[in-house]
Amino acid sequence: MYLVAVLGNLLIILAVSSDSHLHTPMYFFLSNLSLADIGFISTTVPEMLVNIHTHSGVISFVGCLTQMSLFILFLCMDDLLLTLMAYDRFVAICHPLHYAVIMNPRLCVRLVLVSFLFVVCLFYGTGIGVYLFSNKSSSTKKGTVASVMYTVVTPMLNPFIYSLNNRDIKSALWRLHRRAV
């Protein structure tokens, strides 16, 4: 599932960056969402695979803090990028004649940068604070299954939900395949 998630998201980034037809605000946000999903899943799964392989559940304090911080960072990036995508669709539907003026490339880059800065400043610091001062609690099997579903399945399905079933992305991937062959 990890490989499917990473490869699916990389395909979206490759398709959007290589096809000029996809250089629009929505696909810009989708490629950034794919990048955030790769980071999101890559913060937990490699350590989980090591733990499964070595039959160990031990992680250093610094490793745990780093993993949790990156997890929160990428989770919040996902949320904010989805919000930006919703705003993009709002402008396209409610102000179609002004869409090109409002959602220009410069604004899109600024929105992504501001959302990343917002995540770092607000959620990253808050997440670390909550994590450092949380009580020890025993984990249940249900909690483990739920967390695996959330951290692995969601980033794996996002490319299929948001992009790979999209006609424009399919066409871009097909053109990319024909150029490669």
C-alpha positions in Angstrom: 0.0 0.0 0.0 2.9 2.3 0.7 4.4 1.8 -2.7 1.0 2.3 -4.4 0.5 5.6 -2.5 3.9 6.9 -3.3 3.9 5.9 -6.9 0.3 7.2 -7.5 1.2 10.5 -6.0 4.4 10.7 -8.0 2.5 10.0 -11.2 0.2 12.9 -10.5 3.2 15.3 -9.8 4.9 14.0 -13.0 1.7 14.4 -15.1 1.0 17.9 -13.9 4.5 19.1 -14.2 5.1 17.6 -17.6 1.8 18.6 -19.4 1.2 22.3 -20.1 -2.5 21.6 -20.3 -2.5 20.9 -16.6 -0.8 24.2 -15.6 -3.9 25.5 -13.9 -4.6 26.4 -10.3 -6.6 23.2 -9.5 -3.8 20.9 -10.8 -1.2 23.0 -9.1 -3.0 22.4 -5.8 -3.4 18.7 -6.6 0.3 18.3 -7.3 1.0 20.0 -4.0 -1.5 17.7 -2.3 0.3 14.7 -3.8 3.6 16.0 -2.4 2.1 16.5 1.0 0.6 13.0 0.9 4.0 11.5 0.1 5.4 13.3 3.1 2.4 12.3 5.2 2.7 8.6 4.5 6.5 8.6 4.6 6.6 9.9 8.2 5.1 6.8 9.7 5.2 3.8 7.3 9.0 3.3 7.1 9.4 3.2 10.9 6.4 0.9 11.1 7.9 -1.5 8.6 11.2 -1.5 10.6 9.3 -2.2 13.8 7.4 -5.1 12.1 10.6 -6.5 10.6 12.6 -6.3 13.9 9.6 -7.2 16.1 10.3 -4.1 18.1 8.0 -1.3 19.1 10.8 0.9 20.5 11.5 4.4 19.1 13.7 7.1 20.6 12.2 10.2 22.1 13.8 12.4 19.4 12.7 10.0 16.7 9.1 9.9 18.1 9.1 13.7 18.5 10.3 14.2 14.9 7.9 11.6 13.5 4.9 13.2 15.3 5.9 16.7 14.3 6.3 15.8 10.6 3.0 13.8 10.8 1.1 16.9 12.1 2.9 19.1 9.6 1.8 17.0 6.6 -1.6 16.4 8.0 -2.3 20.1 8.3 -0.8 20.8 4.8 -3.3 18.3 3.4 -6.2 20.0 5.2 -5.1 23.5 4.0 -4.5 22.4 0.5 -8.0 20.8 0.4 -9.3 24.2 1.6 -7.5 26.0 -1.1 -8.9 23.6 -3.7 -12.4 24.3 -2.4 -11.7 28.0 -2.7 -10.5 27.5 -6.2 -13.7 25.7 -7.1 -15.8 28.4 -5.4 -14.2 31.1 -7.5 -14.6 29.1 -10.7 -18.3 28.5 -10.0 -19.3 31.8 -8.4 -17.1 34.2 -10.4 -16.4 32.4 -13.7 -15.7 35.6 -15.7 -13.2 36.8 -13.1 -11.6 33.4 -12.5 -8.4 34.0 -14.5 -7.8 37.3 -12.9 -8.5 36.1 -9.3 -6.7 32.7 -9.5 -3.5 33.8 -11.3 -0.3 31.7 -10.9 1.2 34.3 -8.6 -1.7 34.1 -6.1 -1.7 30.3 -6.2 1.9 30.1 -5.2 1.3 32.7 -2.5 -1.7 30.8 -1.2 0.4 27.6 -1.0 3.3 29.3 0.8 1.0 31.1 3.2 -0.8 27.8 4.0 2.6 26.1 4.6 3.7 29.0 6.9 0.4 28.9 8.7 0.8 25.2 9.3 4.3 25.6 10.6 3.5 28.5 12.9 0.2 27.4 14.4 -0.4 23.7 14.1 3.2 22.5 14.3 3.9 24.3 17.6 0.5 23.4 19.0 1.0 19.7 18.1 4.4 19.5 19.7 2.9 21.1 22.9 0.0 18.7 23.1 2.3 15.8 22.4 4.9 16.7 25.0 2.3 17.1 27.7 0.0 14.2 26.9 -0.5 11.3 29.4 0.8 7.8 28.8 -2.0 5.5 27.6 -2.1 2.0 26.5 -2.9 1.5 22.8 -5.5 -0.9 21.7 -5.7 -3.1 18.7 -8.6 -1.1 17.4 -6.7 2.1 17.7 -3.7 0.6 15.8 -6.0 -0.5 13.0 -7.7 2.8 12.8 -4.4 4.7 12.7 -3.0 2.4 10.0 -6.2 3.0 8.0 -5.9 6.7 8.4 -2.1 7.1 7.8 -1.8 4.5 5.0 -5.1 4.1 3.2 -6.1 7.7 2.9 -2.9 8.9 1.1 -3.1 5.8 -1.1 -6.6 6.6 -2.2 -6.2 10.3 -2.6 -4.5 10.0 -6.1 -7.4 7.8 -7.3 -10.1 10.0 -5.7 -8.8 13.4 -6.8 -6.8 12.8 -9.9 -6.3 9.4 -11.6 -10.0 9.1 -12.4 -9.8 12.6 -14.0 -9.9 12.7 -17.8 -7.2 15.4 -18.1 -4.8 13.5 -15.8 -5.4 10.3 -17.8 -4.7 12.1 -21.1 -1.5 13.7 -19.7 -0.3 10.3 -18.4 -1.1 8.7 -21.8 0.9 11.4 -23.6 3.7 11.0 -21.2 3.7 7.2 -21.8 3.7 7.7 -25.6 6.7 10.1 -25.3 8.6 7.6 -23.1 7.9 4.7 -25.5 
